[in-house]
């Protein structure tokens, strides 16, 4: 079943349109891959990169020692996450002539492009070639997803893994009760990857359990309870190899999970409670402790950070999906597929709004809902264009123009923000300029790379050399290890601003604006992302500007 949209009579013209959509999708994927290949070095390191690289070394050491060196199984709290991406980057680094952190950025780009391709194929399967192309464009031009795919070692790979699993579940619904070997393999691989990245991958079980209800109820109505149960048991039986394969994949990339049967549940318990010393982050103009974020945190940030065109068609897609449940002219398979997509796009947000866990770093922990959002939005766009073709053909160019304009808005912002696309706020929020005083922007400190590069260039242009018998000293308000990597061996970094030559600060609320000459200023849309000050001969007591609680 290649499409679940209302199928029209097959005509040469329709086949031509479908081929054009597929050809354009290939062009889009190729363009994104090319741009990513040319720009991946532009993305700086975040707070987590260095630690994840250490985790990869420990995992490889464990496998290389035949599980005699088990330091990875107790390293920080990362042993409760999978290390598949980290290990792959470390191994890739051994065979390509790139620095380790450049390799991590390149692999992130590769994984992101794979996620785009899976989303295209999923959208195409759900709604036809036009829906697939639209889903691909909506995801590729979603600055939040695009920015995170380069430098987020946990959440971006998890989003791709969940998209693969969702593809398997959609194929399973299409082929029920006789799934093909390929579908069984995709379900198992996707489940293993998802759980191996984050235990949150278990949410897919809810998507399937609830999503398959329309199809199972239809089976009972048509086949009778006995035969329906027999067919269901058969499907579970043929899926057993997939579950075994998925368990092995999970164990390979998350070895701690299979050391004891209860470890995955232990991880669920651990992550259900905030596991660090609470800090405050900026939300809607106020400093809020991360365990006390309001229920509106996620809906507000999704509404202000996703592109307007994605938001609009997403709402339409959710409405279409939910209203289809009561329509007699919609098949049970279509209801199941649309319901699973809707659950994948919305249920994690609803759970977070109800349970109110600690929330921080914007929507990065929920990147995995954006691919199904894009698929639903692409489906809604294709359905809209089909409807216009049947009822208001003369309006089709208008609909296409509106969609194209909607895509150009985030594209222009992505170009302006590069390489800080992940900080994007849409025009509803007034872009990053309007959001600057209200929300966190560069919470991962990526701008320190560009600030470091510019500082080195400034010193070379001025022909300045460090004081005798020591290196340049830089006080950093932001992630320390990434700053050291970015600055290189001619600099030492730390928090101490009393004896430092320069101060490097992020443009976030917790860093002071100093009264000192500014050597470097990194700005986007008139918003300061980072500064470097010359503080030689000045007494600077602290770089922090956190108001008293």
Secondary structure as UniProt FT lines:
FT   HELIX           12..39
FT   HELIX           40..42
FT   TURN            47..48
FT   HELIX           49..64
FT   TURN            65..66
FT   HELIX           71..74
FT   TURN            76..77
FT   HELIX           78..80
FT   HELIX           84..93
FT   TURN            94..95
FT   HELIX           100..127
FT   HELIX           129..140
FT   HELIX           143..151
FT   TURN            153..154
FT   HELIX           155..175
FT   TURN            176..177
FT   HELIX           181..197
FT   HELIX           199..202
FT   HELIX           203..211
FT   HELIX           213..223
FT   HELIX           225..253
FT   HELIX           255..258
FT   TURN            261..262
FT   HELIX           263..271
FT   STRAND          280..283
FT   TURN            284..285
FT   STRAND          286..289
FT   HELIX           290..292
FT   HELIX           296..305
FT   HELIX           308..324
FT   TURN            325..326
FT   TURN            328..329
FT   HELIX           332..355
FT   TURN            362..363
FT   HELIX           364..366
FT   HELIX           368..391
FT   HELIX           393..395
FT   HELIX           396..417
FT   TURN            418..419
FT   HELIX           421..423
FT   TURN            427..430
FT   HELIX           431..435
FT   TURN            436..438
FT   TURN            443..444
FT   HELIX           447..461
FT   TURN            462..463
FT   TURN            468..469
FT   STRAND          472..477
FT   HELIX           480..487
FT   TURN            489..490
FT   STRAND          491..494
FT   STRAND          502..506
FT   TURN            509..510
FT   STRAND          517..524
FT   TURN            525..526
FT   STRAND          527..534
FT   TURN            536..537
//
